[in-house]
Amino acid sequence: MKRINFAFGVHLHQPLGNFDHVFEFALEKSYRPFMETLWRFERVKTAVHVTGTLWEWIEAHHPEFFDLMRKLQDRGQIEVLGGGFYEPILSVIPEWDRKAQIALMNRRIKKMFGKKPKGMWTAERVWEPQLASIIARGGIEYVVLDDYHFKAAGLLSSELFGYFVTEDAGERLAVFPISERLRYLIPFAKPQEPIDYLREMASDDGERLLVMIDDCEKFGVWPGTHKWVFKEKWLEKFLKLLSEADFINFVTPSEFKNSSKPSGRVYLPTCSYHEMGEWSLPTESALVYESLLAQLKEDDSLERYKPFVRGGFWRGFLAKYPESNYMHKRMCSVSKMVHGAKVPASVRKLAATNVMRAQCNCAYWHGIFGGLYFPHLRFAIYRELIEAESLIQSSLLGKKKWVSLSQDDIDADGVDEVLIGNPNLGCVLSRTGGAMVELDCRRSKTNLLDSLSRHKEAYHAHLRASDDEADTDEHASIHDRQFTTSERMMKRLNYDWHRKWSFVDHFLAAGTKLADVRDAKYRDLGDFVKARFDLKTSESGSVASAEFARCGHLYFDEGRRSLELKKRFSVEAAGSSVCCDYEIRNADGESIEAVFGVEFSIACYGDKEHCSFSRGDDVWEPLADTASLERVSAVRLADPYRGYTVKLEWDGEAGVFRFPLETVSQSEKGFDLIKQATTVVVLWPLNLAGGASLKRSVLLDLSPL
């Protein structure tokens, strides 16, 4: 009788910053019923990987879940896999953190389950060749990756029935291919179909191995799957059929590795699963790539050529989304600060843990899953980074009043940013537009400027509005589901031509409407927003300041006018405010008539009752979510969810536009309209004769709730 070895497994993960009710939902709808169902089928063996963010939540809220896992392990039914504890993309974090992430997971598994892991899960199956030596030096013997990686290296499907050996700098590592065919059958086909496929792949010598390890969330969390997998008993039927199949030998990857020789040597290219290659491409290239895949599918040649048509790779997200790149480089910068600071070991350990939490990959990229588009995930990253930075600063500087000023190329674009901080706040200023790119309220551990610009996405080209549900198979994989959207969402498909920072300076034509500014369909008369400014800095011990200056132009139908713009930011040692003093000079002989606008995009999610404006005399009125006002002297935005209030006030009356910054993104549930920030534009009329100047001051004040 023909036989086959089968290694089954699941990966359990929730992102850093996800809501408690989502963790609870996943546990009750997927993780717990999966393990309880598995308990009833003693013959079936399963590899299990639990990420650190979920691990810590389970320990705090449902430690009995680990009791069940231990019982399964003691019965010889599960093998616990290691990994980077907080689910980082190992190849893009500093070397000392790679070691620490793997070592932390090893220790936690040893303490919880009594044995050190031999294998590991790599986040999003992202592979780069140097990981072989990094992982091997962490004491790990093997990893599991998609068979797509192996096919991309030139191996044939007929060769992928076991494990291979790879190496980097002489450090060896075993690599197991996960069957794509089984990943797509389980749990989306009828329970008998994966059994039939295993039977078809069985051999006379019984030495072949097929591996299927994938997200546990597809068993109950993904849309429609709880009904299919548990209420309609797909998993129970599948495990029963597996248990009754006498041609299947159930093994864990470690068991197979210990009893079988490798199939050969392989050097895997840089890649992840196929969809990741598409998602990581720049938008226009992604559309071309999509067209190519469609053509290959039409020619019935996609499966043949698919391994060699890989698209981009994970690091492409850092080029595609400046917000992702900035957050990633801030993480690297804070990690370097933590590991280089002369502080007590106890402080360093706490701060290093904050940094490792901030390396959870989910908020740095975007595909079908929201990731980068979800503000609560980005908020969690910055919360950990700000906490780590504050721990180090408090240890070094104590409780004394201080102000710091430095320059560093945070986003690795070749141009230094300016960093100003004190015990209450920290801000980062860019020479591009002289804008503020980060503003941290240290006490609420919040980056107030953590917003996301409206990016054009490849899937936007396929959006259509409909009041009806798309005709989609309820049992389809999330990769195959199709959705429509609303007319309102279609109207929000607008794209920003500049980063949504703060203290962004615009010169508008008189009569420019709020809707035009909101939808990025206005004309900016100036050439300042994306231009590089000259920089001067000073620091006296009690005040730090940075002055940005540029001589640019305004462009009118009748010709251009020369204009000088200076803006000086200052922060006091004991303050909780940033003051920006503006001077605008008409450097032309002709008069200039326009509207000067200063734009702020604040990560504020307060409701109408939490946001207000004043016309003076400290009388505050509610500020509507979308509003165009005249003769305003101050605006106050409060966010009870993140715990801060920011007040913007200025000299002289001004007009104000306020509107939500909203993005349209895809997710496993369809399309989401997500509020990324509250945008406020402060507007002054600009009427300058030749050589004349206008001066204005804007004070941004922070306070925790």
Secondary structure, 3 states (H helix, E strand, C coil): CCEEEEEEEEEECCCCCCCHHHHHHHHHHHHHHHHHHHHCCCCCCEEEEECHHHHHHHHHHCCHHHHHHHHHHHCCCEEECECCCCCCCHHHCCHHHHHHHHHHHHHHHHHHHCCCCCEEECHHHCECCCHHHHHHHCCCCEEEEEHHHHHHCCCCHHHCCCCEEEEECCEEEEEEEECHHHHHHCCCCCCHHHHHHHHHHCECCCCCEEEEEEEHHHCCCCCCHHHHHHHCCHHHHHHHHHHHCCCEEECCHHHHHHHCCCCCECCCCCECCHHHHHHCCCHHHHHHHHHHHHHHHHCCCHHHHHHHCCCCCCCHHHHHCHHHHHHHHHHHHHHHHHHHCCCCHHHHHHHHHHHHHCCCHHHHCCCCCCHHHCHHHHHHHHHHHHHHHHHHHHHHHCCCCCCEEEEECCCCCCCCEEEEECCCEEEEECCECCCEEEEEECCCCEECCCCCCCCCCHHHHHCCECCCCCCCCCCCCCCCCCCCECHHHHHCCCCCCCCCCECEEEEECCCCCHHHHHCCCCCECECCCCCECEEEEEECCCEEEEEEEEEEEEEECCEEEEEEEEEEEEEECCCCEEEEEEEEEECCCCCEEEEEEEEEEECCCCCHHHEEEECCCCCEEECCCCEEEEEEEEEEEEECCCCEEEEEEEEEEEEEEEEEEEEEEEECCEEEEEEEEEEEEEEEEEEECCCCEEEEEEEEEEEEC
